[in-house]
Amino acid sequence: MPAPAREPAPPRVAVVFADTALRRILEVIDRRRPVAQLRPLVTPALIDTVLELTRSPHNAAARLHRVRVRMVDDRDGEAAEVFATYTRGARVRALAARIALTGGNWRVVALQVG
């Protein structure tokens, strides 16, 4: 029986972008960074989503742990799905996002914070 085909590794720049963007998003949610720092990283519609998450009180800062990036087929260009875990206090939580290469820059175009 042949071994299953491995997915190609995502570009290093996409992995670095995903890690950086998710860290900044969590820092904005925790109110450790101003929301203006997200503008070059996320689509304008997601700014409101992140702002809504800042309204919930948090008893501990979030810490990003495992980040995985998987390239996906996209009609408009390069795109990737991002999966991550983070902790807040003793709880382990999850993040999911979609990033896309538009105009030569990666941006977060969808976000789900658990």
Wavefront OBJ file of the C-alpha trace (Angstrom):
o trace
v 0.000 0.000 0.000
v 1.545 3.341 -0.997
v 2.178 5.978 1.622
v -0.290 8.866 1.615
v 0.882 11.933 -0.269
v 2.255 14.634 1.980
v 0.966 18.155 1.657
v 3.561 20.609 0.407
v 5.037 22.792 3.119
v 3.625 26.322 3.191
v 5.977 29.177 2.299
v 8.045 30.266 5.294
v 6.796 33.833 4.903
v 3.173 32.625 5.307
v 4.035 30.744 8.507
v 5.869 33.741 9.977
v 3.016 36.055 9.002
v 0.398 33.756 10.576
v 2.327 33.535 13.844
v 2.880 37.291 14.005
v -0.716 38.154 13.096
v -2.233 35.775 15.648
v 0.058 37.066 18.400
v -0.947 40.659 17.627
v -4.622 39.766 17.515
v -4.407 38.166 20.957
v -2.470 41.152 22.301
v -5.154 43.539 20.999
v -7.891 41.366 22.536
v -6.002 41.532 25.852
v -5.675 45.321 25.408
v -1.851 45.110 25.437
v -1.625 46.680 21.944
v -3.687 49.324 20.176
v -6.063 48.112 17.481
v -4.319 50.356 14.927
v -1.474 47.822 14.816
v -3.837 45.305 13.213
v -4.712 47.448 10.205
v -1.893 46.178 7.945
v -2.524 42.568 9.033
v -6.278 42.008 8.848
v -9.121 43.028 6.558
v -11.173 46.018 7.728
v -14.212 43.845 8.493
v -12.192 41.848 11.015
v -11.157 44.953 12.948
v -14.724 45.189 14.277
v -14.679 41.492 15.198
v -11.477 41.882 17.203
v -12.776 45.059 18.867
v -15.866 43.164 19.981
v -13.632 40.555 21.638
v -11.823 43.255 23.644
v -15.052 44.002 25.511
v -14.971 40.694 27.415
v -13.026 40.824 30.678
v -9.987 38.527 30.872
v -8.340 37.330 34.051
v -5.030 36.375 32.398
v -3.061 37.238 29.276
v -3.326 34.897 26.305
v -0.224 32.965 25.236
v -0.034 31.552 21.713
v 1.363 28.035 21.463
v 1.061 25.772 18.458
v 0.437 27.328 15.034
v -0.155 25.225 11.918
v -0.509 26.549 8.386
v -1.942 24.572 5.470
v -2.033 25.901 1.927
v -5.394 25.673 0.130
v -6.534 26.157 -3.431
v -8.010 29.580 -3.964
v -9.390 31.053 -7.182
v -8.038 34.510 -6.388
v -4.453 33.546 -5.527
v -2.527 32.006 -2.677
v -4.398 31.270 0.522
v -3.849 29.207 3.647
v -5.815 27.893 6.588
v -4.298 28.582 9.987
v -4.990 26.573 13.132
v -3.575 27.476 16.528
v -3.907 26.853 20.218
v -3.422 29.387 22.975
v -3.787 29.409 26.719
v -5.456 31.911 28.955
v -4.705 30.959 32.529
v -5.144 27.195 32.831
v -7.530 26.900 29.864
v -6.444 25.791 26.409
v -8.351 27.443 23.586
v -8.276 27.413 19.801
v -8.009 29.896 16.950
v -8.734 29.371 13.282
v -8.035 31.799 10.480
v -7.654 32.091 6.765
v -4.851 34.163 5.315
v -4.565 35.270 1.708
v -1.867 36.848 -0.397
v -3.309 40.041 -1.873
v -1.321 42.786 -3.508
v 1.928 41.100 -2.527
v 1.074 41.059 1.197
v -0.464 38.424 3.430
v -3.621 39.420 5.339
v -5.988 37.659 7.688
v -9.315 37.430 5.823
v -11.297 35.224 8.247
v -10.959 34.634 11.971
v -12.592 32.438 14.593
v -11.484 32.782 18.213
v -12.604 30.094 20.663
l 1 2 3 4 5 6 7 8 9 10 11 12 13 14 15 16 17 18 19 20 21 22 23 24 25 26 27 28 29 30 31 32 33 34 35 36 37 38 39 40 41 42 43 44 45 46 47 48 49 50 51 52 53 54 55 56 57 58 59 60 61 62 63 64 65 66 67 68 69 70 71 72 73 74 75 76 77 78 79 80 81 82 83 84 85 86 87 88 89 90 91 92 93 94 95 96 97 98 99 100 101 102 103 104 105 106 107 108 109 110 111 112 113 114
